[in-house]
């Protein structure tokens, strides 16, 4: 599982980074670390557009979004 850290980045950069990774490596599981609720929401929406399941949890004070391939 590849980990992508988008903490501290402003939208739309986190979404574009995750989108590029999903395009480059279809089927790969991703763990995305985000520090803002709107970033979490946008990445979950993106995963849905790609028809990929995801789950959200917390890692300390940050959001961890697991996107399944």
C-alpha positions in Angstrom: 0.0 0.0 0.0 1.4 3.3 -1.0 1.1 6.2 1.4 0.5 9.8 0.2 0.9 12.7 2.5 -1.2 15.8 1.5 -1.1 17.5 4.9 -0.6 21.2 4.6 -1.5 21.4 0.9 -4.3 23.7 -0.4 -7.0 22.4 -2.7 -7.1 21.4 -5.4 -3.5 20.1 -5.1 -4.3 17.1 -2.8 -7.0 15.9 -5.1 -4.8 16.3 -8.2 -2.0 14.3 -6.5 -4.3 11.5 -5.5 -5.9 11.5 -9.0 -2.5 11.3 -10.7 -1.6 8.3 -8.4 -4.8 6.4 -9.1 -4.4 7.0 -12.9 -0.7 5.9 -12.8 -1.3 2.8 -10.7 -4.8 1.5 -11.2 -5.7 -1.2 -8.7 -3.1 -0.1 -6.1 -4.3 0.5 -2.5 -3.6 4.0 -1.2 -3.4 5.5 2.3 -3.8 9.2 2.1 -3.0 11.4 5.1 -4.9 14.7 5.2 -5.2 17.4 7.9 -8.4 19.2 6.7 -12.0 18.0 6.6 -12.7 19.5 3.2 -9.7 17.7 1.8 -10.9 14.4 3.3 -14.4 15.0 1.8 -13.0 15.8 -1.7 -10.7 12.8 -1.7 -13.6 10.5 -0.6 -15.7 12.0 -3.4 -12.9 11.4 -5.9 -12.6 7.8 -4.9 -16.3 7.4 -5.5 -15.9 8.9 -9.0 -13.3 6.2 -9.7 -15.6 3.5 -8.3 -13.1 2.7 -5.6 -14.1 1.8 -2.0 -12.6 3.8 0.8 -12.8 4.2 4.5 -11.8 7.0 6.7 -10.1 6.8 10.1 -8.0 9.0 12.3 -4.2 8.8 12.7 -3.6 11.1 15.6 -5.2 14.4 14.7 -5.0 13.7 11.0 -7.4 11.9 8.7 -6.3 8.6 7.1 -8.2 7.8 3.9 -7.7 4.2 2.7 -8.6 3.8 -0.9 -8.9 0.3 -2.1 -7.8 -0.8 -5.5 
